[in-house]
């Protein structure tokens, strides 16, 4: 219980910028898509699946993923990846948006344009780190 309280406090102190953005996005998606599915991976994150989300996004303790027809294995990998970003947020605190968030968002946009056909999405440093951190987690213990 102490871990949960300290984790919650860190989300809304050291991770305040991304946590506030995440809360605003969460409330907006819930308003736009009442059928969005919420899944808790506490104490780390709350995952919201919605048709209003493109790909995945992690902001503080809030993780957003698209819920269209991915296989269970692809869905789990996407959740792991985004939870990896949530762990990056916990580690970097207020630096997360500058060091990880913005570069990751720019890379996602550039990669989607097809400008880098020879490079996998996971090649970029932000994504490699998120994959590594997410794959180290035991989702059964979190969910």
N, C-alpha and C positions, 0 to 999 in steps of 0.2 A: 504494500500500500504506500509506503514512503517513496518507492521508485515512481509510482504513478503520480503522486503529488508533485515531486520534484520535476518530473518530465513535463507535466502540465504547466507548472510555473515557468519552466525554461521556454516552452512554446510561446508563452505570452509575456516573456521578458526578453531573453536573448534572441529569440526568433520572432520578435514582434512584427517587423515589417511583412515578412512572408506569411505569418499566421493571420494578420489582419486582412491581407489580400486574399488569402485562402478562405477565410470566413465570408468575405464579401462574394467571392465566386460561388462558394457553397450555397449561400442564401439565394443568389441569382439563379443558379441551376435548379434548386428546389422550387423556385417560383415559376420558372419557364417549363420545367419538366417534373410535374408531380409524381410521375411513375419512376423517377430515378431510384435506383436501388442503393441502399446504404449498407456497407459491410464494415464492421469495426475490427481493426487490427491494433487494439489498444495494448499498451500505452503509447504506441508509436504514432498511429494514424487512423483516420477515418477515410474509407474509400467510397466514392460515389460513382456509380456507373450510370451513364446517361447517353442518350442519342445526340445530345447537344454538345458533346465533347469530341474533339478531333484528336485521336491518338491518346496521349496521356499527359497529365500535368500534375506537378507536386508543388504545393505551397504551404510550408509549415506542416501542420498536422493534417492537412487536407490533401487527399489524392483524388484526382478525377480521371476516369478512363471511359473510352467509348465502349458501348455495349453491343456492337453489331457483330454477329455471327462468327466470332473467333472460336477456334477449338478450345477446349478446356486447358490444354497445355499452353497455347498462345496467350490465353487470358491470364493464366498463372504467371507466365514469364513477364507480361506487361505489369501485373501487380507487383511482382518482385522488383522489377526495374524502378517503378515509381516509388516503392518503399525504400529502395536504395537512395533515391533522391531525398526522401524524407530523412534518412539517416545523415546524408550530407548536410542537410539543413540543421539538424541537431548539433553536428560537429562544428559547423562554421558560424552558426548564430547569425548575427546581422551582416556578415560578409557573404552569406549564401547567394543572395540575389545578384551581386556583382561577380562573384567568382564562378558560380555554377548556373544560376537561374537564367540570366541574360545570355551568356554564351550558349547554353543548351537550347534556348528558344531560337536564337539566330541560326545555330547549326541545323535544327529541325527544319526551319524555313528554307535554308540553302539546300539541304539534302533533298527536300521535297521537290525542288525545282529541277532536279536532275543534273545540276552543274558538276557533281562529283560522282559520275557513274561507277568509277572503280573503287570507291570507298564505301564500306558498310556503315550503316547508321551508328553502330556501336564502336566505330573507330575513334570517334572524338573523345577527348579526355574526360569530359563530364559524363558521357554515356558509359565508358569503360568502368569508371569508378562506381557509377550507380548499379551497373550489372554485377560487379564484384560484391558490393555491399548487400545487394538484394539477394544474391545467390547464397550468401552466408547465413541467411535467416531461416528459421524453422517457422513456417507460416501457421502450422497447427498450434503452436504454443501462443501465437499472437492472436489468432482469430477466435 
